[in-house]
Amino acid sequence: MEDYIINVGQIEELQTINDTNSLDTIFQRAKRTIVGGGIVALVRQQRSGQTDRFEEFSTPEDLEAYKKNVYKYLTT
């Protein structure tokens, strides 16, 4: 199975505008990838266009911990 890539810049944008629907969609796809045996990778795109892969999740528990961290910064 192919890795699922999450661009943290996009996550930060969605946090800023409080778009929980889009965040939910991203995390649902990520969970399906892990359940299917794949890896979820976090990347950050540099201004030069280069993407730096800096963290990977391979268990639902690790992904859930990251998701909780993302959601705690949303305003309710």
N, C-alpha and C positions, 0 to 999 in steps of 0.2 A: 504494500500500500504506500502511496505517495505521502510525504510529510505535508502537514497543514501549516502554512506560514501565517503568523499574525504579525502585522506591522504595528509596533507599539505607538507610532505616531498617529495612526488611525484610531487606536484605542483612546489615546489622550484627547483627540478631537471629539470623539463621541462622548467622553466624560464631560468635556467642556460644555457641550450643548445638551447634556443629560439625555442622550438618545439610548434609552434602555432597550428598545426593540432591536436596534442594530447590534448592540452588545450581546443581547440574548442569542441572536442568530449566529454570531461569531462563536460564542461559547458552545452552542448546540453542535455546530459543525466540528469544532475542536473535540468535543466529547465523542462524537461518532467516529472520528479518526482514531482516537485512542482505543476505543472499544474494538475497532476493526484491526487493531494491531499496529497502527501507525504512530508517528511521533508528531507532536505539536512544537513548532519552533517559534521563538520570539526573535524578531529582527528589527533593527532600526536603520532607516535609510538616511545616509549622510547627504550633505548638500552637493557633494560631488557626484551623487547618483549611486555610489557604492552602498551595498547593504551589508550590515554586520549582524551576523547570527550570534546571539549572546546567551540564550537559554533554551533548554528543551524540556518538554514534559512527556512522560511515557506512561504515567499512571493517572487514573481519574482523581485520586487524592491530591496529587501535585497540581493538576489543572484547577481543581476546586479551590485550593489555597490561593492560587493566582487570581481566580475569578473574584473571590472575596476581597482581595486587596484592591482590585479594580473598582468594585462596587462601593467600597467604603468611602470613596471620594466623590460619589454622586450626591447632589443636593436633593433633598426630598421635599 
